[in-house]
Amino acid sequence: MIKVEVIEDFNLKDFHKIKNLKRKCVDFEGKLFEGDTFECTKEMCEYLDGGNKLKKSFIKVIEVQPKKK
């Protein structure tokens, strides 16, 4: 899992896939706000960090957690 921080507000269709969400703004299902932090998979991190249709980064990586053996 990778811990990330949101750097720009956006809607996330796979909202249910994120873990340990910490909110900085009012809770609104499906929308993430600047300053929110959460954990996600490597694939989702790559998508949110520029691998999307807009080629735009919406997050910054805070911590990469090693795989458990």
N, CA, C and O atoms as CSV, one atom per row, in Angstrom:
chain,resi,resn,atom,element,x,y,z
A,1,MET,N,N,0.844,-1.193,0.000
A,1,MET,CA,C,0.000,0.000,0.000
A,1,MET,C,C,0.886,1.252,0.000
A,1,MET,O,O,2.015,1.251,0.489
A,2,ILE,N,N,0.323,2.303,-0.566
A,2,ILE,CA,C,1.034,3.572,-0.673
A,2,ILE,C,C,0.171,4.650,-0.027
A,2,ILE,O,O,-1.013,4.774,-0.341
A,3,LYS,N,N,0.762,5.425,0.873
A,3,LYS,CA,C,0.041,6.515,1.523
A,3,LYS,C,C,0.257,7.772,0.699
A,3,LYS,O,O,1.390,8.121,0.366
A,4,VAL,N,N,-0.842,8.454,0.370
A,4,VAL,CA,C,-0.762,9.639,-0.476
A,4,VAL,C,C,-1.550,10.796,0.127
A,4,VAL,O,O,-2.416,10.612,0.983
A,5,GLU,N,N,-1.218,12.002,-0.352
A,5,GLU,CA,C,-1.960,13.208,0.024
A,5,GLU,C,C,-2.518,13.830,-1.243
A,5,GLU,O,O,-1.832,13.922,-2.261
A,6,VAL,N,N,-3.772,14.256,-1.168
A,6,VAL,CA,C,-4.435,14.893,-2.306
A,6,VAL,C,C,-3.893,16.314,-2.469
A,6,VAL,O,O,-3.823,17.068,-1.498
A,7,ILE,N,N,-3.508,16.682,-3.702
A,7,ILE,CA,C,-2.999,18.027,-3.951
A,7,ILE,C,C,-3.986,18.878,-4.750
A,7,ILE,O,O,-3.789,20.083,-4.910
A,8,GLU,N,N,-5.058,18.239,-5.253
A,8,GLU,CA,C,-6.094,18.991,-5.964
A,8,GLU,C,C,-7.406,18.219,-5.847
A,8,GLU,O,O,-7.422,16.998,-6.009
A,9,ASP,N,N,-8.508,18.922,-5.567
A,9,ASP,CA,C,-9.816,18.279,-5.436
A,9,ASP,C,C,-10.156,17.485,-6.695
A,9,ASP,O,O,-9.864,17.923,-7.808
A,10,PHE,N,N,-10.775,16.316,-6.516
A,10,PHE,CA,C,-11.234,15.534,-7.661
A,10,PHE,C,C,-12.257,14.493,-7.229
A,10,PHE,O,O,-12.350,14.154,-6.049
A,11,ASN,N,N,-13.018,13.993,-8.186
A,11,ASN,CA,C,-13.970,12.905,-7.957
A,11,ASN,C,C,-13.274,11.593,-8.282
A,11,ASN,O,O,-12.499,11.513,-9.235
A,12,LEU,N,N,-13.553,10.566,-7.487
A,12,LEU,CA,C,-12.926,9.263,-7.691
A,12,LEU,C,C,-14.010,8.209,-7.805
A,12,LEU,O,O,-14.727,7.948,-6.839
A,13,LYS,N,N,-14.141,7.592,-8.994
A,13,LYS,CA,C,-15.197,6.598,-9.185
A,13,LYS,C,C,-14.940,5.331,-8.368
A,13,LYS,O,O,-15.886,4.649,-7.974
A,14,ASP,N,N,-13.672,5.010,-8.111
A,14,ASP,CA,C,-13.339,3.832,-7.303
A,14,ASP,C,C,-13.092,4.216,-5.845
A,14,ASP,O,O,-12.186,3.691,-5.199
A,15,PHE,N,N,-13.902,5.128,-5.345
A,15,PHE,CA,C,-13.769,5.660,-3.991
A,15,PHE,C,C,-13.705,4.544,-2.942
A,15,PHE,O,O,-12.975,4.658,-1.957
A,16,HIS,N,N,-14.468,3.469,-3.154
A,16,HIS,CA,C,-14.547,2.362,-2.193
A,16,HIS,C,C,-13.225,1.594,-2.060
A,16,HIS,O,O,-13.064,0.818,-1.118
A,17,LYS,N,N,-12.279,1.796,-2.982
A,17,LYS,CA,C,-11.012,1.061,-2.954
A,17,LYS,C,C,-9.947,1.714,-2.077
A,17,LYS,O,O,-8.904,1.112,-1.825
A,18,ILE,N,N,-10.196,2.933,-1.613
A,18,ILE,CA,C,-9.177,3.590,-0.792
A,18,ILE,C,C,-9.336,3.169,0.679
A,18,ILE,O,O,-10.426,2.796,1.112
A,19,LYS,N,N,-8.252,3.234,1.425
A,19,LYS,CA,C,-8.263,2.801,2.819
A,19,LYS,C,C,-7.708,3.912,3.714
A,19,LYS,O,O,-6.906,4.740,3.283
A,20,ASN,N,N,-8.157,3.903,4.961
A,20,ASN,CA,C,-7.651,4.815,5.991
A,20,ASN,C,C,-7.725,6.282,5.562
A,20,ASN,O,O,-6.760,7.032,5.712
A,21,LEU,N,N,-8.866,6.676,5.033
A,21,LEU,CA,C,-9.071,8.063,4.590
A,21,LEU,C,C,-9.113,9.003,5.785
A,21,LEU,O,O,-9.851,8.768,6.742
A,22,LYS,N,N,-8.325,10.065,5.728
A,22,LYS,CA,C,-8.366,11.128,6.740
A,22,LYS,C,C,-8.762,12.406,6.026
A,22,LYS,O,O,-8.070,12.855,5.112
A,23,ARG,N,N,-9.874,12.989,6.442
A,23,ARG,CA,C,-10.459,14.151,5.779
A,23,ARG,C,C,-9.940,15.471,6.315
A,23,ARG,O,O,-9.700,15.625,7.512
A,24,LYS,N,N,-9.772,16.420,5.403
A,24,LYS,CA,C,-9.463,17.795,5.784
A,24,LYS,C,C,-10.699,18.673,5.580
A,24,LYS,O,O,-10.785,19.764,6.143
A,25,CYS,N,N,-11.655,18.199,4.774
A,25,CYS,CA,C,-12.850,18.989,4.443
A,25,CYS,C,C,-14.106,18.208,4.798
A,25,CYS,O,O,-14.038,17.112,5.353
A,26,VAL,N,N,-15.237,18.784,4.473
A,26,VAL,CA,C,-16.530,18.157,4.726
A,26,VAL,C,C,-16.626,16.861,3.931
A,26,VAL,O,O,-16.211,16.801,2.773
A,27,ASP,N,N,-17.177,15.824,4.563
A,27,ASP,CA,C,-17.308,14.521,3.914
A,27,ASP,C,C,-18.313,14.578,2.767
A,27,ASP,O,O,-19.444,15.029,2.946
A,28,PHE,N,N,-17.901,14.123,1.603
A,28,PHE,CA,C,-18.772,14.044,0.434
A,28,PHE,C,C,-18.380,12.792,-0.331
A,28,PHE,O,O,-17.294,12.733,-0.906
A,29,GLU,N,N,-19.244,11.798,-0.344
A,29,GLU,CA,C,-18.947,10.501,-0.961
A,29,GLU,C,C,-18.515,10.652,-2.410
A,29,GLU,O,O,-19.219,11.261,-3.215
A,30,GLY,N,N,-17.366,10.100,-2.735
A,30,GLY,CA,C,-16.884,10.106,-4.104
A,30,GLY,C,C,-15.971,11.268,-4.448
A,30,GLY,O,O,-15.345,11.268,-5.507
A,31,LYS,N,N,-15.886,12.259,-3.568
A,31,LYS,CA,C,-15.024,13.408,-3.844
A,31,LYS,C,C,-13.904,13.454,-2.813
A,31,LYS,O,O,-14.131,13.245,-1.621
A,32,LEU,N,N,-12.701,13.728,-3.286
A,32,LEU,CA,C,-11.550,13.903,-2.413
A,32,LEU,C,C,-11.093,15.346,-2.496
A,32,LEU,O,O,-11.149,15.970,-3.556
A,33,PHE,N,N,-10.643,15.868,-1.371
A,33,PHE,CA,C,-10.297,17.278,-1.280
A,33,PHE,C,C,-8.814,17.463,-0.994
A,33,PHE,O,O,-8.176,16.604,-0.385
A,34,GLU,N,N,-8.278,18.581,-1.434
A,34,GLU,CA,C,-6.887,18.921,-1.158
A,34,GLU,C,C,-6.616,18.793,0.338
A,34,GLU,O,O,-7.364,19.323,1.159
A,35,GLY,N,N,-5.547,18.090,0.685
A,35,GLY,CA,C,-5.187,17.887,2.091
A,35,GLY,C,C,-5.637,16.560,2.658
A,35,GLY,O,O,-5.116,16.134,3.688
A,36,ASP,N,N,-6.612,15.874,2.008
A,36,ASP,CA,C,-7.012,14.538,2.453
A,36,ASP,C,C,-5.829,13.590,2.283
A,36,ASP,O,O,-5.005,13.783,1.389
A,37,THR,N,N,-5.741,12.579,3.125
A,37,THR,CA,C,-4.741,11.528,2.952
A,37,THR,C,C,-5.451,10.179,2.968
A,37,THR,O,O,-6.492,10.018,3.604
A,38,PHE,N,N,-4.867,9.210,2.256
A,38,PHE,CA,C,-5.421,7.862,2.240
A,38,PHE,C,C,-4.369,6.892,1.733
A,38,PHE,O,O,-3.297,7.302,1.286
A,39,GLU,N,N,-4.682,5.599,1.804
A,39,GLU,CA,C,-3.803,4.559,1.296
A,39,GLU,C,C,-4.456,3.912,0.086
A,39,GLU,O,O,-5.677,3.770,0.030
A,40,CYS,N,N,-3.641,3.521,-0.877
A,40,CYS,CA,C,-4.168,2.882,-2.080
A,40,CYS,C,C,-3.131,1.937,-2.668
A,40,CYS,O,O,-1.992,1.885,-2.206
A,41,THR,N,N,-3.532,1.197,-3.682
A,41,THR,CA,C,-2.633,0.266,-4.353
A,41,THR,C,C,-1.682,1.018,-5.276
A,41,THR,O,O,-1.894,2.192,-5.581
A,42,LYS,N,N,-0.642,0.335,-5.711
A,42,LYS,CA,C,0.320,0.919,-6.643
A,42,LYS,C,C,-0.374,1.339,-7.937
A,42,LYS,O,O,-0.084,2.406,-8.479
A,43,GLU,N,N,-1.285,0.507,-8.432
A,43,GLU,CA,C,-1.997,0.801,-9.682
A,43,GLU,C,C,-2.833,2.071,-9.570
A,43,GLU,O,O,-2.816,2.911,-10.470
A,44,MET,N,N,-3.570,2.212,-8.457
A,44,MET,CA,C,-4.378,3.416,-8.279
A,44,MET,C,C,-3.488,4.630,-8.118
A,44,MET,O,O,-3.803,5.702,-8.635
A,45,CYS,N,N,-2.374,4.476,-7.404
A,45,CYS,CA,C,-1.431,5.576,-7.222
A,45,CYS,C,C,-0.906,6.050,-8.574
A,45,CYS,O,O,-0.836,7.254,-8.820
A,46,GLU,N,N,-0.539,5.121,-9.448
A,46,GLU,CA,C,-0.040,5.489,-10.778
A,46,GLU,C,C,-1.111,6.219,-11.583
A,46,GLU,O,O,-0.812,7.180,-12.292
A,47,TYR,N,N,-2.364,5.762,-11.473
A,47,TYR,CA,C,-3.470,6.417,-12.175
A,47,TYR,C,C,-3.649,7.857,-11.677
A,47,TYR,O,O,-3.776,8.786,-12.475
A,48,LEU,N,N,-3.657,8.031,-10.351
A,48,LEU,CA,C,-3.878,9.355,-9.765
A,48,LEU,C,C,-2.671,10.279,-9.914
A,48,LEU,O,O,-2.789,11.492,-9.744
A,49,ASP,N,N,-1.510,9.702,-10.233
A,49,ASP,CA,C,-0.292,10.498,-10.360
A,49,ASP,C,C,0.067,10.776,-11.825
A,49,ASP,O,O,1.236,10.966,-12.160
A,50,GLY,N,N,-0.946,10.799,-12.687
A,50,GLY,CA,C,-0.702,11.203,-14.071
A,50,GLY,C,C,-1.029,10.155,-15.115
A,50,GLY,O,O,-0.945,10.436,-16.310
A,51,GLY,N,N,-1.397,8.960,-14.701
A,51,GLY,CA,C,-1.736,7.910,-15.652
A,51,GLY,C,C,-3.197,7.941,-16.069
A,51,GLY,O,O,-3.721,6.948,-16.575
A,52,ASN,N,N,-3.859,9.072,-15.860
A,52,ASN,CA,C,-5.276,9.216,-16.177
A,52,ASN,C,C,-5.457,9.943,-17.510
A,52,ASN,O,O,-4.487,10.371,-18.135
A,53,LYS,N,N,-6.706,10.074,-17.929
A,53,LYS,CA,C,-7.002,10.727,-19.218
A,53,LYS,C,C,-6.472,12.153,-19.294
A,53,LYS,O,O,-6.099,12.622,-20.370
A,54,LEU,N,N,-6.437,12.833,-18.178
A,54,LEU,CA,C,-5.983,14.224,-18.165
A,54,LEU,C,C,-4.459,14.341,-18.079
A,54,LEU,O,O,-3.909,15.433,-18.221
A,55,LYS,N,N,-3.784,13.219,-17.847
A,55,LYS,CA,C,-2.315,13.223,-17.666
A,55,LYS,C,C,-1.917,14.215,-16.570
A,55,LYS,O,O,-0.938,14.950,-16.690
A,56,LYS,N,N,-2.704,14.206,-15.511
A,56,LYS,CA,C,-2.553,15.190,-14.438
A,56,LYS,C,C,-2.381,14.476,-13.102
A,56,LYS,O,O,-3.018,13.452,-12.856
A,57,SER,N,N,-1.527,15.009,-12.247
A,57,SER,CA,C,-1.332,14.445,-10.919
A,57,SER,C,C,-2.295,15.095,-9.928
A,57,SER,O,O,-2.378,16.319,-9.823
A,58,PHE,N,N,-3.019,14.240,-9.204
A,58,PHE,CA,C,-3.945,14.712,-8.179
A,58,PHE,C,C,-3.438,14.413,-6.771
A,58,PHE,O,O,-4.046,14.829,-5.785
A,59,ILE,N,N,-2.332,13.697,-6.681
A,59,ILE,CA,C,-1.810,13.272,-5.379
A,59,ILE,C,C,-0.293,13.426,-5.313
A,59,ILE,O,O,0.378,13.589,-6.332
A,60,LYS,N,N,0.227,13.371,-4.093
A,60,LYS,CA,C,1.670,13.225,-3.910
A,60,LYS,C,C,1.874,12.069,-2.942
A,60,LYS,O,O,1.101,11.899,-1.999
A,61,VAL,N,N,2.902,11.287,-3.170
A,61,VAL,CA,C,3.189,10.121,-2.342
A,61,VAL,C,C,3.828,10.591,-1.040
A,61,VAL,O,O,4.766,11.388,-1.043
A,62,ILE,N,N,3.306,10.087,0.066
A,62,ILE,CA,C,3.844,10.406,1.388
A,62,ILE,C,C,4.726,9.266,1.890
A,62,ILE,O,O,5.795,9.495,2.455
A,63,GLU,N,N,4.259,8.031,1.673
A,63,GLU,CA,C,4.965,6.870,2.223
A,63,GLU,C,C,4.629,5.622,1.412
A,63,GLU,O,O,3.473,5.403,1.051
A,64,VAL,N,N,5.632,4.815,1.132
A,64,VAL,CA,C,5.428,3.519,0.499
A,64,VAL,C,C,5.652,2.454,1.549
A,64,VAL,O,O,6.737,2.352,2.121
A,65,GLN,N,N,4.615,1.652,1.805
A,65,GLN,CA,C,4.710,0.623,2.823
A,65,GLN,C,C,5.152,-0.683,2.178
A,65,GLN,O,O,4.559,-1.106,1.186
A,66,PRO,N,N,6.174,-1.326,2.717
A,66,PRO,CA,C,6.669,-2.575,2.127
A,66,PRO,C,C,5.616,-3.677,2.206
A,66,PRO,O,O,4.777,-3.699,3.106
A,67,LYS,N,N,5.686,-4.603,1.222
A,67,LYS,CA,C,4.765,-5.738,1.226
A,67,LYS,C,C,5.068,-6.631,2.413
A,67,LYS,O,O,6.224,-6.844,2.779
A,68,LYS,N,N,3.980,-7.159,3.017
A,68,LYS,CA,C,4.145,-8.096,4.125
A,68,LYS,C,C,4.463,-9.467,3.559
A,68,LYS,O,O,3.889,-9.887,2.555
A,69,LYS,N,N,5.390,-10.163,4.218
A,69,LYS,CA,C,5.775,-11.499,3.749
A,69,LYS,C,C,4.959,-12.570,4.396
A,69,LYS,O,O,5.155,-13.752,4.113
